[in-house]
Amino acid sequence: MKIGSVLENQKIEKRIAITPEIAKKYISIGLDVLLPKDYGAHLGISDEEYKSIGVKFFNDEKEIINNSNIIVQLGLLSDDKSILLKEDQILIGVLNPYDNKKKLDQLSNKKINLFSLELLPRITRAQSMDILSSQANLAGYKAVIESFANFEKAIPMMMTAAGTVPAAKILIVGAGVAGLQAIATAKRMGGIVFATDVRMASKEQVESLGGKFLTVEGSENLETEGGYAKEASDDFKRKQEELLSETLKKIDIVICTALIPGKKAPVIIKEDMIDNMQSGSVIYDLAAIQGGNTAFTKADEIIEKKGVKIMGESNILNRLPVSASSLYAKNMFNFVENLFDKENKKLNINLEDEIIEKTLIK
């Protein structure tokens, strides 16, 4: 059995799906690992590092696709590579079935087994495979670092002989994995942290990290069975807007993390709210790739409105590709190991396993 990976388009994706540490694990359970030359070179990982543990290298990526039983990637293969996939091969990645439905249907009709890891069920056994959590954790941390780098004042309170510098006030919109990491990071760096979320279960988590949870009066608990936020009612949105509008007048930095799976990001911070913010404030929008949580967000641009900087990137994890690749590759290995029958050295697509059944694109 052979497992392979090919390079992504490095203009938009610098992460890799197989690190040397994980290649060693694949080999230890009986899989041959196939990679293209210079697979990890852009991350400072030499081919020799892979070769020393038994990885096989190819000049032509088509050979890897032709020879692999399992192909692991970050996203869907490009059209010229997808066309090479054959019946019974397995492709695993973040395949984005909402946006790529037509392409995935075509591949599925060719009897290619497609697994999209963002569809993993929220169960204990799947936690070690949860790419959304591992990557969101890093994204939340990096969003704070990037916003602080663009904020032209100190973050912690500083008492000096020349006077006192007040601590920056930071608001985290959305207290999922990325938001909770953003709260923890901002708090560690000395900020005064506030957070808001439609899920009431977030209150305890926010407060345990030292943040103040902002609650809409009489709010409903807007949480799906899978633990994600669901769309709010018009009444809730109106109350949330009033609360945010008042809060934002005294906030220095905002980190937006609110996403609804498969939908455009909700616009939470409206134009009039930004008009009332202090000049010099910064908004970092982690939802930029899905339209953004503010009225003005544009991916990969810094927009300035009345002295407020609004920023967000298509892929913030390209700024942490080594750490992000390490975690992603571990998640991927744990998923593949669950698919692999070690005793008989073969794949076992067991649809009675909730993890396999939920992630398989039919």
C-alpha positions, 0 to 999 in steps of 0.5 A: 500500500502506498500513500502520496502527496503532491505540492499545493499551489504555493501562491495560496497554500504553503502547508504540506500534508506529510512531514518527516515525523509523520512519514516515519509513522506511515512507514512504521504501519506498513505504508510506502510514502511517495513524494515529489522532489523538494516537497518540503524545501520551502519550509526548510525540510530537505529531501534527505531528511525524508529519504533517511527514513525511507520516503521515495521521491519522484520527479513527476507528480503524475507518477505519484498520483498514478502509484498511490492508493491514498493521496493526502492533501490540504485541499482539492487537487487541481483539475489537471491532477484530479483527472489522473485519479482512478477508481478505488483511489482515496483522496483525503483533505479539506475538500470544501464540498459546499463550493466544490460540489460539481467537481467532487460529484464528478470524482465520486462518479468515477468511484474515487473515495473522497474524504473531507476532514472538515466534516468530522463529527464532534465526538471524542474519538475524532478529536485527534483528527480534528483539522478545524480545531488544530488550524483554528487554534493557530489562526486565533493566535496569529490574528492577535499577533498580526493585529497587535503589530498594526496597532500603534500603541502598547498592549499591556498597562505600563506604569512609568515615571513619565506617566501610565500607559493604559492597557489596550481593550480587545474584543473577540467576536466569536468564542470558538476554537480560534476565538478562545485562543485569541482570548488566551493570547491577548490576555497573556500579552496584557490586554483587557479582553472582552468576548461575545458569542451566540452560544451561551456555553461559551460564557464559562470558557471565556471567563476561565481564560480571564475574558469578560463575556458580553451577553445579549439580554434574554438571549437564546442558545444558538448552538447546533448539535455538532457544537457550531454556531447557527444563524441568529433570529432578527430580534437577537441580531438587533439586540446584538448590534445595540450591545456591540455598537456601545462596546466598540466605542471603547475598544482598541482591537477587534478580532472577528472569528464568526463563521457559519459552515457552508455559508457566507460569513455573517456581517456583524460589525456594520458601517455605523459601528466602525464610524463610532470606533476610536481612530487608530483602532484595528480590526482583524477579520479571520472570516475574510475568505468567506466575505468577512464579519465587517462591512468593509473587509477585503481579503489580503488588503488593509482597508482604512475607514475613519482611522480604523484599520480593517484587515484579514487574509485568505490564508493566515496559516501561510504565516505559520506554515511549519507549525500548521503543517506539523499539526495538520499532518498529525491529524491526517495520520490519525485519520488514515490510521483509522482507515488502515487495517494494520494486520492485513495491510489493507484499507478498510472503509467501514461505513459503520464507523461514524468518522468514516461515514460522516467524512466520506463524500457520497 
